[in-house]
Amino acid sequence: VLYNVNGFLADFRRAQNNGNLALASAGTYNPSYNAAIAGSQPLTVFPQLSSGGLLTNATIVNLIRTGQIGSLADTYMTNRLNGSVSFYTNPNLQGANGIINGAYSNFHSIQLQATRRTRNGLQVQFSYVYGKALSNASGDLQSNFEPYLDNANPNLERQRSPFDIRHNFKANYVYELPFGQGKKWSGNSLVNRFIGGWQVAGIWAYQSGAPFSILSGYGTLNRAGRSSATNTASVAGATMDQLAPLTSGVFRSGSTLYFLSPTLLNPDGTGIGTNQPGSNAFQGQIFYNPDAGTLGNLQRRAFTGPWDLGWDMSVIKRISLTERQKLDLHFDFFNTFNHPTYLMSPSSAGDSGTTGVYTINSTTFGQFTSTSRDARQIQIGARYSF
């Protein structure tokens, strides 16, 4: 979207100024020029649009008030309200997908592994990976096209990959309990039948959280269709180090769980993470919507969700019925300790399929909506061999 054609950006800001002055003077946001209001300025580009840009239309007024100049220009074009002004490079094409081999990624890591071969009935394997993945494309779409947010600045796409997991610990083990015939502790044949043949096994995983973005979702540079999952919010009044403890972990407010501190939310009860357009910032506000013609100053996927813990276990009892007949009983426990791990699995659609919870203008901003693991499940099985 050519948001600044004919100097539209400057005229857009004049319309915003007019609207704010009208809101303060008459209680109604009206971006049109009003000579009766001190400071109101005549518009120069809007009069060139059909119907003067429809400055009384609720949709148009909201886009101006929220600074969404890219979405506004696109709205004028798709509804043939642009008059003599063309906001597209080609006035006949809203978008043309050009497929190029322009994506890149890199992954650096150190990988460590320790294995204990079976000894005294115990076998253990442990691994640790420390790594970082960066790319300029998510690479997890079921298509071969990912648009740039700004064609003039492709470097904006460089970010942590959706699968960038900084720390990853994993282990698996099998242990034959030292009871029964031929083991450290044994008894007569009847006792051995009950205490022998037991095994425990498990798979354990503990990894750092998935990366996520904090978005504005606004079309302040490009149209909304290219901005909702990619245009980040702006941050002011706090460094990333100061934000880290407020945006990493699990927080509770009433019965609602959050992946960031509820102190970052607007205290007006709306649940959003910023001030309403035209309103003063609330006390302690950190996140802001970008201005018209700009993007948020946060990098995409700059934050990390809570750590993920999983532990599955099995208890196995092997019974020799005869020399050729055996019975194995399995007792499997998935998510053995019923530990809740909240879902923050990123996707190229933003972060985690839906972008609403990552968008500061959403009433569900910062909220967990699901878990990445089911509640504990117990499975019992038997296998008869002959």
Helices and strands as residue ranges (DSSP letters): G 5-7, H 8-26, G 46-48, G 50-53, H 58-65, H 69-78, E 105-119, E 122-135, G 154-157, E 159-160, E 167-176, H 189-195, E 198-207, E 211-212, H 224-227, E 234-235, H 240-243, G 244-246, E 251-253, E 256-258, G 262-264, E 287-288, E 303-304, E 308-320, E 326-334, G 356-358, E 377-385
